[in-house]
Amino acid sequence: MILRPAQIGLSLLSATSHDVSYEELSNLSIGERDRLLLQLREGIFGPCITGLIRCPECSELLEVSFDVSDIRIESSIEPSDAEGCLHLVSEGYEISFRLPDCADLGAISVCEDVSEARYLILRRCIQRILYQGMDASIEDLPPNLLDSIEERMAGADPQADVLLRAVCDSCRHEWDAVFDIPSFLWREIDSWARRTIQDVHTLAAAYGWSEESILGMSSWRRRCYLEIVSR
């Protein structure tokens, strides 16, 4: 099954959160989802994260390493009201809006470009617009207020946008690299699963053991047998 990028994080959480429905997970803000994914990643593979990024200037591959605690943000900077809305009052407008959630990411997955996705997110998240006390629409809002709404969203859910400061050893180019925990964790689990399948194949071929018995071993014991086979 091929998953869309917006489905990856929810699929990982759904597979490990048996007491929470997929629909409930879809209502999580992007930052809340990523916070849970960081917790899941730490529980599976430990706190240290190591990966590769490519320099956008010279295409050199760089290794980066950091701890989950370095990028985990425990709470939102700006709390919402009882209805989960934030508010912006400016230039005669009173705007109520919520944070983008995982369902919104799914909705924009069919958009053809960034501007279309941006408009759809804003349309879905803005709950009410008043101008001088009268109802107004998103089409009435000046562009600078749309920018302000996006800035408030980012400030209220900072875990949703994790940037890693990177410096290329080769060309000394500096940039902020986006760390996408859903895709990163998905690749880690896929890599681990493929290694495990290869280990099972190697031991089954060498000793005739069943998959069930091999997977029932401790990882230390399995590794010891693999070292013997490789001699």
LINKA-V993282 format. One record per backbone hydrogen bond with DSSP energy under -0.5 kcal/mol. CO is the residue of the C=O (numbers start at 1). NH is the residue of the N-H. Records with the same first field share a line. If there is no record, write none. Layout:
CO = NH  NH
This chain:
1 = 3
4 = 7  8
5 = 8  9
6 = 10
7 = 11
8 = 12
9 = 13
10 = 14
11 = 15
12 = 16
13 = 16  17
17 = 20
21 = 25
22 = 26
23 = 27
24 = 27
25 = 28
26 = 103
28 = 102
29 = 33
30 = 34
31 = 35
32 = 36
33 = 37
34 = 38
35 = 39
36 = 40
37 = 41
38 = 42
39 = 43
40 = 44
41 = 45  46
42 = 46
47 = 68
49 = 66
51 = 64
53 = 62
55 = 59
60 = 55
62 = 53
64 = 51
66 = 49
67 = 70  71
68 = 71  72
72 = 74
77 = 79
81 = 84
85 = 81
86 = 97
88 = 90  95
90 = 93
92 = 132
93 = 90
94 = 130
95 = 88
96 = 127  128
97 = 86
100 = 30
101 = 105
102 = 106
103 = 107
104 = 108
105 = 109
106 = 109
107 = 110
108 = 111
113 = 117
114 = 118
115 = 119
116 = 120
117 = 121
118 = 122
119 = 123
120 = 124
121 = 125
122 = 126
125 = 98
128 = 96
129 = 136
130 = 94  132
131 = 134
134 = 131
137 = 140
138 = 141
142 = 145  146
143 = 147
144 = 148
145 = 149
146 = 150
147 = 151
148 = 152
149 = 153
150 = 154
151 = 155
152 = 156
153 = 157
155 = 77  158
157 = 160
158 = 161
161 = 163
162 = 179
163 = 165
164 = 166  177
166 = 175
168 = 172
173 = 168
175 = 166  177
177 = 164
178 = 180
179 = 181
180 = 184
181 = 185
182 = 186
183 = 187
184 = 188
185 = 189
186 = 190
187 = 191
188 = 192
189 = 193
190 = 194
191 = 195
192 = 196
193 = 197
194 = 198
195 = 199
196 = 200
197 = 201
198 = 202
199 = 203
200 = 204
201 = 205
202 = 206
203 = 207  208  209
204 = 208
210 = 214
211 = 215
212 = 216
214 = 217
218 = 222
219 = 223
220 = 224
221 = 225
222 = 226
223 = 227
224 = 228
225 = 229
226 = 230
227 = 231
228 = 231
